Amino acid sequence: MEFKKEFNSKKEYFEKELKNYIPKIEGYQKVLFESMKYSLDAGGKRLRPILLMESTSLVGGDVEECIPFACAIEMIHTYSLIHDDLPAMDDDDLRRGKPTNHKVFGEGIAVLAGDGLLNYAFEIMINHSLKYEKESYKYLKAMNEIAKAAGVYGMIAGQVVDLESENKKIDKDTLDFIHMNKTSAMIIGALRAGAIIGGADEEQLENITAYAKNIGLGFQIVDDILDIIGDESKLGKNVGSDLENNKSTYPSLFGIEESKKIAKNLITEAKYYISNFGNKGDFLKCLADYIVDRDY
């Protein structure tokens, strides 16, 4: 498989679909829509929607059916980045190679743009569910996965503990809690939601969940490493912010080389679980390798 070509093809497909869900820039609140669109249009890997679409396909579902949920999860992810970049959080001025939202629109509009993306994501999913009454329970279950992943027992929980842990030495269990919630939860939510829409059985869902947990933690460990030794021009964001904010990371606890080994072991385990799907899981296997082999 030519993974990069396949990944870019899926990304391009998603980008075209996403344009259909971005609000028109009009009305008295048009600056809000400009701000939302600015961050959505900034690009990025589109990893979470691609994972959602791929898990739908993996279990035999129709990818077109899950598009509203893929767009919604990218909006939720983008909202989290806008808020994460704010001065009260990580205080970053570069995201996806462009000035962060609050640097362009101001802190107040940036907060509201994040709020708008989060709320609009659920409007999209609910509207889609209401159109297809026979499938509404399945869609409700998928929405529940996404809501949990983004909420107070998921991404927000991880962000809270991350903030509270700045300038403190924390143990591995606390660090894993941060990573598994702040980053992994949305990856898990994307894959589980897609699988549910695709009609996965319990065994398939268990294997997909195990895969998701491993790539989610592996992804964040690699991010921790890249924040120290990554190429800013390739990453599209500032490096060194973890050190500046005195955050505990895998490299700070275990060193860079040991962190690389841990990430690779997680990816090996992830590929084991996805191997239960045979050749249909090849893309997700390659994606797991891509996560750990991103530019160091």
C-alpha positions in Angstrom: 0.0 0.0 0.0 1.2 3.5 -0.9 0.1 4.8 2.5 0.8 8.5 2.0 -1.0 8.6 -1.3 -4.0 6.7 0.3 -4.0 9.0 3.4 -3.9 12.2 1.2 -6.7 10.8 -0.9 -8.9 10.3 2.2 -7.9 13.7 3.5 -8.9 15.4 0.2 -12.2 13.6 0.2 -12.9 14.8 3.7 -11.8 18.4 3.0 -14.4 18.5 0.2 -17.2 17.2 2.4 -16.2 19.5 5.3 -16.8 22.6 3.1 -20.5 21.7 2.9 -20.8 22.0 6.7 -18.9 25.3 7.3 -21.5 28.1 8.1 -21.8 30.9 5.5 -20.1 34.1 6.6 -23.1 36.3 6.9 -25.4 38.0 9.5 -24.6 40.3 12.4 -22.4 37.5 13.9 -20.3 37.0 10.7 -17.1 37.7 12.6 -17.9 34.5 14.5 -18.2 32.5 11.3 -15.0 34.1 10.0 -13.2 33.0 13.1 -14.6 29.5 13.0 -13.7 29.1 9.3 -10.2 30.5 9.8 -9.3 27.7 12.2 -11.2 25.0 10.3 -9.5 26.0 7.0 -6.0 26.0 8.6 -5.6 22.4 7.6 -3.9 19.9 9.8 -3.7 16.1 9.5 -7.5 15.5 9.8 -6.6 12.4 11.7 -9.7 12.0 13.8 -12.3 12.3 10.9 -10.1 9.9 8.8 -10.1 7.4 11.7 -13.8 7.7 12.0 -14.4 7.2 8.3 -12.0 4.3 8.2 -13.5 2.5 11.2 -16.9 2.7 9.5 -15.5 1.2 6.4 -13.5 -1.4 8.3 -16.7 -3.1 9.7 -18.5 -2.9 6.3 -20.4 0.4 6.7 -20.9 3.1 4.1 -18.5 6.0 4.5 -21.0 8.5 3.2 -23.2 7.7 6.1 -20.7 8.9 8.7 -19.6 12.1 7.0 -21.6 14.5 9.3 -20.0 12.8 12.3 -16.5 13.1 10.8 -17.1 16.8 10.2 -18.4 17.2 13.7 -15.5 15.6 15.3 -13.1 17.8 13.4 -15.0 20.8 14.6 -14.7 19.6 18.2 -11.0 19.0 17.8 -10.6 22.5 16.2 -12.5 24.1 19.1 -10.1 22.4 21.5 -7.1 23.7 19.7 -8.4 27.3 19.7 -9.0 27.2 23.4 -5.7 25.3 24.1 -3.8 28.1 22.4 -5.3 30.9 24.5 -3.1 32.8 26.9 -4.9 31.3 29.9 -4.0 27.8 28.6 -0.8 27.0 26.6 -0.4 30.6 25.3 0.7 29.7 21.7 0.9 32.1 18.8 1.3 29.6 16.0 -1.0 26.7 15.0 -0.9 24.7 11.7 1.6 27.2 10.4 -0.6 30.2 10.9 -1.1 32.7 13.7 -3.4 31.2 16.3 -7.1 32.3 16.4 -6.8 34.7 19.3 -3.9 36.4 17.6 -6.1 37.2 14.6 -9.5 37.8 16.1 -8.8 38.6 19.8 -9.3 36.4 22.8 -13.0 37.1 23.2 -14.0 36.1 19.7 -11.6 33.1 19.8 -13.4 31.8 22.9 -16.7 32.2 21.2 -15.5 30.6 18.0 -14.5 27.6 20.0 -17.9 27.5 21.7 -19.5 27.9 18.3 -17.6 25.0 16.8 -18.5 22.7 19.8 -22.2 23.5 19.7 -22.4 23.5 15.9 -20.8 20.0 15.8 -23.7 18.6 17.8 -26.3 20.5 15.7 -24.9 18.7 12.7 -25.0 15.3 14.3 -28.5 15.8 15.7 -29.9 17.2 12.4 -28.5 14.2 10.6 -30.1 11.8 13.1 -33.5 13.5 12.9 -33.5 12.9 9.1 -33.1 9.1 9.5 -35.5 8.0 12.2 -34.8 4.3 11.6 -31.1 4.8 12.3 -31.5 7.4 15.0 -30.6 5.0 17.9 -27.3 4.0 16.2 -26.5 7.7 15.6 -27.4 8.5 19.2 -24.9 5.9 20.4 -22.2 7.3 18.1 -22.9 10.8 19.4 -22.7 9.5 23.0 -19.2 8.2 22.2 -18.1 11.6 20.8 -19.7 13.5 23.7 -18.0 11.4 26.3 -14.7 11.7 24.6 -14.9 15.5 24.5 -16.4 16.0 27.9 -15.7 16.1 31.6 -14.6 12.5 31.7 -12.5 12.8 28.6 -10.7 15.6 26.8 -11.8 18.4 29.3 -10.7 16.2 32.2 -7.3 15.7 30.7 -6.9 19.4 30.0 -7.8 20.3 33.7 -5.2 17.9 35.1 -2.7 19.1 32.5 -3.2 22.7 33.7 -3.0 21.8 37.4 0.2 19.8 36.8 2.2 22.7 35.4 5.3 23.5 37.4 4.8 20.2 39.3 6.6 16.9 39.2 3.9 14.2 38.5 4.1 10.4 38.4 3.5 8.2 35.4 -0.1 7.4 36.4 -1.0 11.1 36.4 0.7 11.7 33.1 -1.1 8.7 31.6 -4.4 10.1 32.8 -3.6 13.4 31.1 -2.6 11.8 27.8 -5.4 9.2 27.8 -8.0 11.9 28.3 -6.6 15.1 26.7 -5.4 13.3 23.5 -6.4 9.7 23.3 -10.1 10.1 24.3 -11.0 11.8 21.0 -9.1 9.3 19.0 -10.9 6.5 20.8 -14.2 8.3 20.4 -13.7 8.8 16.7 -12.9 5.1 16.0 -15.7 3.8 18.3 -18.3 6.2 16.8 -17.3 5.3 13.2 -17.5 1.6 14.1 -21.0 2.0 15.6 -22.2 3.8 12.6 -20.8 1.0 10.4 -22.6 -1.7 12.4 -19.8 -3.2 14.4 -20.4 -6.2 16.6 -19.0 -6.3 20.2 -15.9 -8.2 19.3 -15.1 -5.8 16.5 -15.7 -2.8 18.8 -13.4 -4.3 21.4 -10.5 -4.7 19.0 -11.0 -1.3 17.5 -11.1 0.2 21.0 -7.9 -1.5 22.0 -6.2 -0.3 18.8 -7.4 3.2 19.5 -6.1 3.3 23.1 -2.7 2.2 21.9 -2.3 4.6 19.0 -3.8 7.5 21.1 -1.1 7.2 23.8 1.6 6.5 21.2 0.5 9.6 19.3 0.9 11.8 22.3 4.2 10.4 23.4 5.5 11.2 19.9 4.1 14.7 20.2 6.0 15.1 23.5 9.2 14.0 21.7 8.6 16.3 18.7 8.0 19.3 21.1 11.7 18.9 22.0 13.4 17.8 18.8 10.8 18.4 16.1 11.2 20.7 13.1 9.0 23.7 13.7 8.6 24.4 9.9 7.3 20.8 9.4 5.1 20.7 12.5 3.4 24.1 11.8 3.6 25.1 15.5 6.1 26.3 18.0 8.3 23.7 19.7 9.6 23.8 23.2 6.2 24.9 24.8 6.2 21.9 27.2 9.6 23.0 28.6 8.5 26.6 28.8 5.4 25.7 30.7 7.3 23.2 32.9 5.1 20.3 31.9 5.9 16.7 32.8 6.1 14.6 29.6 7.3 11.1 28.7 10.7 12.5 27.7 11.0 14.3 31.0 10.2 11.2 32.9 12.0 8.5 30.8 14.2 10.3 28.4 13.8 10.6 24.6 15.2 7.2 23.5 13.1 5.2 26.1 10.0 7.3 25.1 10.6 6.2 21.5 10.7 2.6 22.6 7.5 2.9 24.6 5.7 4.5 21.6 6.9 1.8 19.3 5.7 -0.9 21.7 2.3 0.7 21.8 2.1 0.8 18.0 3.1 -2.9 17.8 0.3 -3.8 20.2 -2.2 -1.6 18.2 -1.4 -3.4 15.0 -1.9 -6.8 16.7 -5.6 -5.8 17.5 -6.3 -4.5 14.0 -4.8 -7.6 12.4 -8.0 -9.4 13.4 -9.6 -7.6 10.5 -7.3 -9.2 7.9 -6.4 -7.1 4.8 -9.2 -4.7 5.5 -7.1 -3.4 8.4 -4.0 -2.6 6.3 -4.6 1.2 6.2 -5.0 1.4 10.0 -1.8 -0.7 10.4 0.1 1.7 8.2 -1.4 4.6 10.0 -0.2 3.3 13.3 3.4 3.1 11.8 2.9 6.7 10.5 2.1 7.9 14.0 5.3 6.6 15.5 7.5 7.4 12.5 6.5 11.1 12.1 9.4 13.4 11.7 11.6 13.3 14.7 
